[in-house]
Amino acid sequence: MVTEQAKRDAAHLYGQMLLIRRFEEQCERLYMDGKIRGFLHLYIGEEAVAVGALSVVRDDDYVITHYRDHGHALARGMSPKAVMAELFGKVTGASGGKGGSMHLFDVKKRFMGGHAIVGGHLPIAVGLALAVKYRGGDEVVVCFFGDGAVNQGEFHESLNLASLWNLPVLFFLENNLYGMGTHVDRAHAGGRDIFQSADSYKIPAAQVDGMDVMAVSEATAEAVKRVRSDGGPVFLEAMTYRFRGHSVADPTAYRDSAEVEVWRDRDPISLFGKFALEQGLIEEHTLDRLDTVVEEVVAEAVRFAEESADPPPEALYAHVYS
């Protein structure tokens, strides 16, 4: 028997993934129109990872991620208006219009930012976890990173310290197979089984289907439970795929179109929608309603960003050391 709570959970997962997808598609159009400038790295195709993982963590847990951060920010519950305004560089943005696409922050949500330096946020995650342990708390630090980051020295340093000091970090690798334009098989000796690297640091590790939001949710729930009970780190690798290029400016000439189509057939939103319908977790009219609601939320976010003011010139001197 399907419970009402199960139906609400299914609607939440589907709605969150759809919000990220529609938000990102709109961002792509706005970038082409010149309303969003700078770099823009889209999360389209990877929605099941952020939504599945962050659906099972607590509000007081910490989240930190890389520069492909819109999906994580929205899945964490950040305001779509504040995120869109930040992409527009407006004063009402999450970082006051100064951070842009790669630097979304919301300390109240304990979303400790997107970080543009590849692998640079991994030591910060370890520092957050050290603070949690020092204070005697039971919060978990969820640290998302891509396969490109595992070749950085900070990756090994962070895993080593987290294991030595038994720190509450969930290292969450989003392996979308490409670090910019280089396939993971050409960049990392571990290839598509990077999670096994954690064995060298005596960190429990597992791999999960990153296109299956339920699988990600269940694996994360188990990992977080283990971190809280044991106090030490856990490593998860989600196998996923970005449907767009590294950034909006990427022509993706390095990828075979047949490969892209194979992954598109496993679109996480379509897969979960079909599963939820078959299992009686969701109904067609609910999908239609969610689609309408999401379209309105995204449209309102765009209106808010367009109507917001630019940061004043004197804002250049705020939040600097000297």
C-alpha positions in Angstrom: 0.0 0.0 0.0 1.3 3.4 -1.0 1.2 5.9 1.9 0.4 9.6 1.6 3.9 10.4 2.9 5.4 8.3 0.1 3.4 10.2 -2.4 4.6 13.5 -0.9 8.2 12.4 -1.0 7.9 11.3 -4.6 6.3 14.7 -5.6 9.1 16.5 -3.7 11.9 14.6 -5.5 10.3 15.0 -8.9 9.5 18.7 -8.3 13.0 19.5 -7.1 14.6 17.8 -10.2 12.2 19.5 -12.5 12.9 22.9 -10.9 16.7 22.5 -11.4 16.1 21.4 -15.0 13.8 24.3 -16.0 15.9 26.8 -14.1 19.0 25.7 -15.9 17.3 25.7 -19.3 16.2 29.2 -18.7 19.7 30.2 -17.6 21.1 28.9 -20.9 18.6 31.1 -22.8 19.4 34.1 -20.7 23.1 33.6 -21.2 22.6 33.5 -25.0 20.7 36.8 -24.6 23.6 38.4 -22.8 21.7 38.8 -19.5 23.9 36.3 -17.7 27.6 36.9 -18.3 30.9 35.3 -17.3 31.1 31.5 -16.9 27.9 29.3 -16.7 28.2 25.6 -15.9 24.9 23.8 -16.2 23.8 20.8 -14.1 21.4 19.4 -16.7 21.5 15.6 -16.5 22.9 15.4 -13.0 19.8 16.5 -11.1 19.3 13.1 -9.3 22.6 13.4 -7.5 21.9 16.7 -5.7 18.2 16.1 -5.1 18.7 12.5 -4.0 21.5 13.3 -1.6 20.2 16.5 -0.1 16.7 15.1 0.4 18.0 12.9 3.3 20.4 15.3 5.2 19.4 17.5 8.1 19.0 21.2 8.0 21.9 21.7 10.4 24.3 19.6 8.2 26.8 21.5 6.1 27.0 21.4 2.3 29.9 22.6 0.2 30.4 22.1 -3.5 32.2 22.9 -6.8 31.5 25.5 -9.4 28.6 23.6 -11.1 26.6 24.6 -8.1 23.1 25.8 -9.1 21.6 22.4 -8.7 23.0 21.9 -5.2 21.9 25.4 -4.2 18.3 24.8 -5.3 18.2 21.3 -3.9 19.4 22.7 -0.5 16.4 25.1 -0.5 18.0 28.3 -1.6 15.6 30.9 -3.0 15.4 30.6 -6.9 15.1 34.4 -6.9 18.3 34.9 -5.0 20.1 32.4 -7.2 18.9 34.0 -10.4 19.6 37.5 -9.2 23.2 36.4 -8.4 23.6 35.1 -11.9 22.4 38.5 -13.2 25.0 40.2 -10.9 22.3 42.0 -8.9 22.5 43.3 -5.4 19.6 41.0 -4.4 21.6 38.0 -5.3 22.8 35.3 -2.9 26.3 36.8 -2.8 25.2 40.4 -3.4 25.9 40.1 -7.2 29.6 39.7 -6.6 30.0 36.0 -6.9 28.1 35.0 -9.9 27.4 31.5 -11.1 30.3 29.8 -9.4 30.0 31.3 -5.9 26.5 30.8 -4.5 26.4 30.9 -0.7 23.7 30.8 2.0 25.1 30.5 5.5 21.6 30.3 7.0 21.0 27.1 5.0 24.6 26.0 5.9 25.3 26.0 2.2 28.9 26.9 2.3 29.3 27.8 -1.3 30.2 26.9 -4.7 34.0 27.1 -5.3 35.7 27.9 -8.6 39.1 26.4 -7.8 39.0 22.7 -8.7 39.5 20.7 -5.6 40.1 23.8 -3.5 37.0 23.3 -1.4 37.9 19.8 -0.2 40.3 21.1 2.6 37.5 23.6 3.6 35.1 20.7 4.0 37.7 19.0 6.3 38.0 22.2 8.3 34.2 22.4 8.7 34.2 18.8 9.9 37.0 19.5 12.3 35.0 22.3 13.8 32.0 20.0 14.2 34.1 17.5 16.0 35.8 20.2 18.2 32.3 21.4 19.3 31.1 17.9 20.0 28.3 18.1 17.4 26.8 15.3 15.2 26.4 17.3 12.0 27.7 15.9 8.8 29.6 17.9 6.1 28.5 16.8 2.6 31.2 17.7 0.1 30.4 17.4 -3.6 33.2 17.4 -6.1 33.8 16.2 -9.7 36.1 13.6 -11.2 38.5 16.3 -12.3 39.2 17.2 -8.7 40.5 13.7 -7.8 43.8 14.4 -9.6 44.5 17.4 -7.4 46.8 17.1 -4.3 44.0 18.5 -2.1 41.9 15.4 -2.8 44.5 13.1 -1.2 45.4 15.5 1.6 41.7 15.9 2.5 40.9 12.2 2.6 44.1 11.5 4.6 43.3 14.1 7.3 39.6 13.2 7.5 40.6 9.5 8.0 43.4 10.3 10.5 41.3 12.6 12.6 38.0 10.6 12.1 36.1 13.6 10.8 32.4 13.6 9.9 32.7 14.2 6.1 30.7 12.6 3.3 33.0 12.9 0.3 30.5 12.8 -2.6 32.1 12.4 -6.1 29.9 13.3 -9.0 31.6 11.3 -11.8 30.2 12.7 -15.1 33.1 11.1 -17.0 34.6 14.4 -18.2 36.9 16.9 -16.6 36.3 19.7 -19.0 37.0 17.9 -22.3 39.1 15.0 -21.1 37.5 11.6 -20.5 38.1 10.2 -17.0 39.7 7.0 -18.6 42.4 9.2 -20.0 42.9 11.3 -16.8 42.7 8.9 -13.9 44.2 5.5 -13.4 41.1 4.4 -11.5 39.0 5.1 -14.5 35.3 4.6 -13.6 35.9 3.1 -10.2 37.4 6.1 -8.4 35.6 5.2 -5.2 38.2 2.5 -4.7 40.8 5.2 -4.0 39.2 5.6 -0.6 40.5 2.2 0.4 44.0 3.6 0.7 42.8 5.9 3.4 40.7 3.2 5.2 37.5 5.1 4.3 34.3 3.1 3.6 33.2 3.7 0.0 30.6 2.7 -2.5 29.4 3.5 -6.0 25.8 4.4 -6.9 23.8 5.0 -10.1 23.7 8.8 -10.3 20.8 8.8 -12.7 18.5 7.1 -10.2 17.3 9.6 -7.6 16.0 6.8 -5.3 19.3 4.9 -5.4 21.2 8.1 -4.6 18.8 8.9 -1.7 19.1 5.5 -0.2 22.9 5.3 -0.5 23.3 8.8 1.0 20.9 8.0 3.9 23.1 4.9 4.7 26.3 6.9 4.3 25.1 9.8 6.6 23.9 7.3 9.2 27.3 5.7 9.2 29.1 9.0 9.5 26.9 10.0 12.5 27.4 6.7 14.3 31.1 6.2 13.6 32.1 9.9 13.5 34.5 9.2 10.5 34.3 9.9 6.8 32.5 8.0 4.1 33.0 8.2 0.3 30.3 7.9 -2.3 30.8 7.9 -6.1 27.7 8.7 -8.2 28.0 7.8 -11.9 26.2 10.5 -13.8 26.4 12.6 -17.0 26.1 16.2 -18.0 23.9 16.6 -21.1 25.4 20.0 -21.9 29.0 20.9 -22.3 31.5 21.8 -19.6 30.2 25.3 -19.8 27.6 27.0 -22.1 30.5 28.1 -24.4 31.7 24.4 -24.8 30.9 23.0 -28.3 31.4 19.4 -26.9 33.3 18.3 -30.1 35.2 15.8 -27.9 32.1 13.7 -27.2 30.5 11.2 -29.6 26.8 11.9 -30.2 25.9 8.3 -29.8 27.4 8.4 -26.3 25.3 11.4 -25.4 22.1 9.7 -26.7 22.8 6.6 -24.6 22.9 8.7 -21.5 19.9 10.8 -22.5 17.8 7.7 -22.6 18.5 7.5 -18.9 17.3 11.0 -18.1 16.9 11.0 -14.3 13.6 13.0 -14.4 12.0 10.8 -17.0 13.2 7.6 -15.3 11.8 8.7 -11.9 8.6 10.0 -13.4 7.9 6.7 -15.1 8.9 4.7 -12.0 6.7 6.8 -9.8 3.7 6.4 -12.1 4.1 2.7 -12.3 4.4 2.3 -8.6 1.4 4.5 -7.9 3.6 7.1 -6.1 2.5 9.9 -8.3 -0.4 10.6 -10.8 -0.4 12.3 -14.2 -2.3 15.3 -12.9 0.4 15.8 -10.2 3.1 15.8 -12.8 1.2 18.4 -14.8 0.6 20.5 -11.6 4.3 20.4 -10.7 5.3 21.4 -14.2 3.0 24.5 -14.0 4.3 25.4 -10.5 7.9 25.1 -11.6 7.4 27.2 -14.7 5.8 29.9 -12.5 8.7 29.8 -10.0 11.3 30.1 -12.6 9.5 32.9 -14.4 9.1 34.8 -11.1 12.8 34.4 -10.4 13.7 35.9 -13.8 11.3 38.8 -13.2 12.8 39.4 -9.8 16.4 39.4 -11.2 15.5 41.7 -14.1 13.8 44.2 -11.7 16.6 44.2 -9.1 19.2 46.9 -8.9 22.8 46.6 -9.8 25.3 46.8 -6.8 26.2 50.5 -6.2 29.8 51.5 -7.0 30.7 51.8 -3.3 30.0 48.0 -2.9 33.4 47.5 -4.4 34.9 48.4 -1.0 32.6 46.2 1.1 33.7 42.8 2.4 37.4 43.3 1.7 40.2 42.9 4.2 41.9 46.3 3.7 
